[in-house]
Amino acid sequence: MAGIYIHIPFCKTRCSYCDFYSSTQEQWVERYVDAICKELQLRKDELPDITIQTIYFGGGTPSQLSITDFEKVFSVINQYYRVDSGAEITLEANPDDLSEDYIRGLLQLPFNRISIGIQSFIDGELEKINRRHSAQQAKDAVWCCSRLGFSNISIDLMYGLPGQTLSDWSYNLNEAIKLPVQHISAYHLIYEKGTKLHSQLKAGKVKEADEQLSLDMFDLLRKKLSAHQFVHYEISNFALDKYFSKHNSSYWKGVPYLGIGASAHSYNGINRSSNRADLKNYIENIETGNWSPEIEKSNIYSRYNDLIITSLRTMWGLNLDDLKTQFGNELYRYCLDEARGFIDKKWLVDDGKCLKITDCGLFMSDAIMAQLMCVD
């Protein structure tokens, strides 16, 4: 199996927390769609005889594209790739793009999963992070998607927002639970360098959530969603049974995928590669035939580190037999030696088959994974 990720970088406005590659230059849309169609053709032989199980349109804001734009892309995919009849095909969307007509158009395409970027159900919080929809628009969009035929709906939420209290976060979770959604991704706000919020933080205009509040919010998130049958299958992801994101799970399980578009990353099972995060450069290089990805140098240590980062963030954990088979006794012993202190603290558990982060270790997952990684 394999997947295809297609990056759509266009946004009407830039959110104040976002450091993903995006552009508000909508005049490039038509040429960009043609470029990703051409890249799909150019790379048709990179996954020979492999059935595509997932397709994911991420961004940016993919819902900025028209139905006609998507028709072009799917026409090329169907011509050059073998897509499984039950493939999971996801669109990321903003609530204010999801009119009834647009949703009906999406349902005429192969999309069978939609991921809606909501972030908050409190208008004041949305304004602070420069989201362009209202809380009511977000709720209406979810209900409309469900009523018209989407049965696999995911929403994104954020916590640790400027001025957000535990009570505010509880309200957001309660509103999410009321909606007909099968998957919830919840991310703690990170003040990434280069973003508007990071500048505001440095200027003292906003204050970062303290560690105890962040921990309380994380605990509340897990308790509320667990009480409503959402399984915590990855650090930031919760889903009802049988609704885990197949595409994102494939990243964590080391499944090969093609990354199409400006700034997109690919993985062939051994090496990683990426396209430059430059919209104009990407389009012009595709058009002139000068396109080539940047290959990331890989060695046994980088592959080991990849396995640590991807596997330990999931409920399935790190398979110890796979670790020994792929990397030998030296790195196997290194990993277990570094894990021993965390096992003593009950932040990690070794059940003889897998190494897993425990419930009490989840909030410290970044520190745990960093300690288990190996520098060549």
Buried (B, 14 or more C-beta within 10 A) or exposed (E): BBBBBBBBBBBEEBBBBBBBBBBEEEEBBEBBBBBBBBBBEBBBEBBEEBEBBBBBBBBBBBBBBBEEBBEBBBEBBEEBBEBEEEBBBBBBBBBBBBEEEBBEBBBEBBBBBBBBBBBBBBBEBBEBBBBBBBBEBBBBBBBBBBEEEBEBBBBBBBBBBBEBEBEBBBBBBEBBBEBEBBBBBBBBBBBEEEBBBBBBBEEEEBEBBEEEBBEBBBBBBBEBBEEEEBBBBBBBBBBBEEBBBBBBBBBBEBBBBBBBBBBBBBBEEEEBBBBBBBBEBBBBBBEEEEBEBEEEEBEBBBBBBBBBBBBBBBBBBBBBEEBBEBBEEEBBEBBBEBBEEBBEEEBBBBEEEBBBBBEEBBBBBEEBBEEBBBEE
